[in-house]
Amino acid sequence: MFSNNYVINKSQKAFLRKLYLAHLLDEEQHNLLSLQKLTLMPRRTLQDALAAFVDIGIEVDFIQQGQRHNEGYYRISTWGPISSAWVNSHFEQIKQHIEMVSESDMTR
């Protein structure tokens, strides 16, 4: 899956994006704004990816902090069938593939 000549299709890109974001949420407390700054992904892309975690068995909770509805952070409650250890050990490769795909999207 991670050879340099491997072409990633749209559904594979979405899957890798979910793994990438899940890893980030598992490592630190993030909200949409901090994820947006860190990943440079559009807000809507992040919202869609977080909402679609359930499609691959990852459960995420929003932990409310403060009175405003957007004050808080996301937390992975379970990775489901996904091995968080595998994602952790392949994180840099996942990140590189997401960045390569994003760059190729911009040149189209």
N, C-alpha and C positions, 0 to 999 in steps of 0.2 A: 504493500500500500504506500510505502514511503520512498520509492525510487524517484529519481529526478525526472525520469521520462514518463512517469505516470500522469495521465490526464484525469483530472477530477471533475466529475459531473456535478450538476446543481444539487442533487440530493446528498451526495458525498460531502460537498462543501458545507451544507447545512448541518450534517451530522458532526463534522469536525468542529464547526463553530460552536455547537452545543457542548462538545467535550472541552473545548478551550475555555468557554465561559464557566462551565461547571468547576473546572480546576481553579480558575481565578476566585470563584465564590468560596471554594473550599479552603483556600489559602488565606484569604483576608475578608474583612467585612466590606462589601461594596453595595452602593445603590446605583441607580441608572446613571447619574451624573458622573460618578467616579469610574464606572465601566466605560462610559462614553469617552472620557478623557484618556483612559488607559488604552483602549482598543482602537480608538478613532472610528468606531462603527456608528452609524446613524442610530438615533434613539429608537426609532421604529423597528429597526433590525434587531436591536437588543431586546425590545419588548416581545417581538415575535419569537425569538429564540428562547427566551425564558419561559414563555407560555407553552412552547413546544417541548420542553424538557420531558413532560409526561409521556410524550410519544416514544421516548427511548427508556422510560422507566425511572428517570431521575426525578425526585421530588424536591421542590424548593419552597421555602417559606419566606415571607417578608416579615421581618421582626420590626414592629412599630416602635419608634423612639421619638417621643414628642407628640405634639398635638396635631401637626399637619400630616396629611395622609401620605406624603412622600418623605417624611423624616423616618429613616430607619435603614435597614440593610437586608440583603438577601442571604439566606443560609441554606445549604444543602442538608436536607433531613435524611435522605437515603439515595445512594447511587443506583439502587435497584440491581439490574443484571450487569451493569458496567463496572469494571474493575478500576477503582480510583488509583490503585497502585500502578496499573498499566498506563493510565492517562498521565500520571505523574512522571513515569519513566520515559514516556514518549512526548512530553509536553513541547519541547523545543522543535521537534519534527512537525507536530500538529500546527504550532504557531507559524513555522516557516511555510507550510502548505497554504495556510489561510492567507498569509501575506502575499505569496506568489499568485494565488487566485485573485486576490483583491487588486493587485497590480495589473494583472491581465485584463480584468474587468474595466479598469480605468483607461486602458489603451484601445479599447474597442470603440 
